[in-house]
Amino acid sequence: MKNTVLHKYAIYGLLGICLEIFWTGFCSLLASDITMAGYSSIWMFFIYGLAVFLEPVHNEIREHNIIVRGSIYMVIIFAIEFITGFILNLILGACPWNYTGQGSVYGLITLYFIPVWFFTGLLFEKAHDFLDLVIFDSRN
């Protein structure tokens, strides 16, 4: 399929936005908000779309155990979150997220998300394989 990278970028961007809306909705329930209102930012589409560049990493580490793979994704996702947050703060003077309190690193990442990014990376593997096998049929 022509423009596969652009198509995957868009799919990962939309998938990330959807996951974030569900995540924030469930978090609002934990804060006693029974409306479970979820939210995201348009900027997040562009950031989540960057997952397309994790595909070569997935192909390289595919044979490693789940702990190694999840840890690698977690570090990469933290780096992307920190760098994109820093750039948005630099250019716009604002960032869609702002972590505070213990575990926060300059308000751009929070160490409390270690398990979140670990498992998000592993979920990404499933999305990558699905896209390649079902949507884009990489055998051709």
C-alpha positions as CSV (number, residue, x, y, z in Angstrom):
1,M,0.0,0.0,0.0
2,K,1.3,3.4,-1.0
3,N,2.1,5.8,1.9
4,T,1.9,3.0,4.5
5,V,4.0,5.0,7.0
6,L,1.6,7.9,6.8
7,H,-1.4,5.6,7.1
8,K,0.1,3.9,10.2
9,Y,1.1,7.3,11.7
10,A,-2.6,8.3,11.5
11,I,-3.8,5.0,12.9
12,Y,-1.4,5.1,15.8
13,G,-2.3,8.7,16.4
14,L,-6.0,7.9,16.6
15,L,-5.4,4.7,18.7
16,G,-3.4,6.8,21.2
17,I,-6.1,9.4,21.4
18,C,-8.7,6.8,22.0
19,L,-6.6,5.0,24.7
20,E,-6.0,8.3,26.4
21,I,-9.7,9.2,26.5
22,F,-10.5,5.8,28.0
23,W,-7.6,6.2,30.5
24,T,-8.6,9.7,31.7
25,G,-12.2,8.6,31.8
26,F,-11.5,5.7,34.1
27,C,-9.2,7.9,36.2
28,S,-12.0,10.4,36.6
29,L,-14.2,7.5,37.9
30,L,-11.4,6.8,40.5
31,A,-11.7,10.4,41.5
32,S,-15.5,9.8,42.1
33,D,-16.6,11.4,38.9
34,I,-19.3,9.0,37.7
35,T,-19.6,10.7,34.4
36,M,-16.2,9.2,33.5
37,A,-15.5,12.2,31.2
38,G,-12.3,11.5,29.3
39,Y,-10.2,14.0,27.4
40,S,-7.1,14.5,25.3
41,S,-5.4,17.2,23.2
42,I,-5.1,17.4,19.4
43,W,-1.3,17.6,20.0
44,M,-1.4,14.1,21.3
45,F,-2.5,12.8,17.9
46,F,0.9,13.9,16.5
47,I,2.8,12.5,19.5
48,Y,1.0,9.1,19.5
49,G,1.6,8.9,15.7
50,L,5.3,8.7,16.4
51,A,4.7,5.1,17.5
52,V,5.2,4.2,13.8
53,F,8.9,4.7,14.4
54,L,8.8,2.0,17.2
55,E,8.0,-0.7,14.6
56,P,11.7,-1.2,13.7
57,V,12.5,-1.5,17.4
58,H,9.8,-4.1,17.8
59,N,11.2,-6.1,14.8
60,E,14.6,-6.0,16.4
61,I,13.6,-7.1,19.9
62,R,10.7,-9.4,19.0
63,E,12.6,-12.5,20.3
64,H,13.4,-11.1,23.7
65,N,11.4,-11.9,26.8
66,I,8.5,-9.7,27.8
67,I,10.4,-8.0,30.6
68,V,13.2,-6.8,28.3
69,R,10.7,-5.7,25.6
70,G,8.4,-3.9,28.0
71,S,11.4,-2.2,29.7
72,I,12.8,-1.0,26.3
73,Y,9.4,0.5,25.3
74,M,9.0,2.1,28.7
75,V,12.3,3.9,28.4
76,I,11.6,5.0,24.8
77,I,8.1,6.2,25.6
78,F,9.5,8.2,28.6
79,A,12.1,9.8,26.3
80,I,9.5,10.7,23.7
81,E,7.2,12.1,26.4
82,F,10.0,14.2,27.9
83,I,11.3,15.5,24.6
84,T,8.0,16.3,23.0
85,G,6.8,17.9,26.3
86,F,10.0,20.0,26.5
87,I,9.6,21.1,22.8
88,L,5.9,22.0,23.3
89,N,6.8,24.0,26.4
90,L,9.6,25.7,24.5
91,I,7.6,26.6,21.5
92,L,4.1,27.2,22.9
93,G,4.9,27.9,26.6
94,A,2.5,25.0,27.5
95,C,2.2,21.3,27.3
96,P,-1.0,19.1,27.3
97,W,0.2,17.3,30.5
98,N,1.8,18.6,33.6
99,Y,2.8,16.1,36.3
100,T,3.4,17.4,39.8
101,G,4.4,15.9,43.1
102,Q,6.7,13.0,43.9
103,G,7.8,11.0,41.0
104,S,7.6,14.0,38.6
105,V,10.6,14.9,36.5
106,Y,10.3,18.6,35.5
107,G,6.6,18.1,35.2
108,L,7.2,16.4,31.9
109,I,7.2,12.7,33.0
110,T,6.1,10.9,36.1
111,L,7.7,7.7,37.4
112,Y,4.3,6.5,38.5
113,F,3.7,5.8,34.8
114,I,6.4,3.1,34.7
115,P,3.9,0.2,34.5
116,V,1.6,2.2,32.2
117,W,4.3,2.8,29.6
118,F,5.6,-0.8,30.0
119,F,2.3,-2.3,29.1
120,T,1.4,0.3,26.5
121,G,4.6,-0.7,24.7
122,L,3.5,-4.3,24.8
123,L,0.0,-3.3,23.5
124,F,1.7,-1.5,20.7
125,E,3.3,-4.8,19.6
126,K,-0.1,-6.3,19.2
127,A,-1.3,-3.2,17.2
128,H,1.9,-3.4,15.0
129,D,1.4,-7.1,14.2
130,F,-2.3,-6.6,13.5
131,L,-1.6,-3.7,11.2
132,D,1.0,-5.6,9.3
133,L,-0.9,-8.9,9.0
134,V,-4.5,-7.8,8.6
135,I,-4.6,-4.2,7.4
136,F,-1.4,-3.7,5.4
137,D,-0.6,-7.4,4.6
138,S,3.2,-7.1,4.8
139,R,3.5,-10.5,3.0
140,N,3.0,-8.7,-0.3
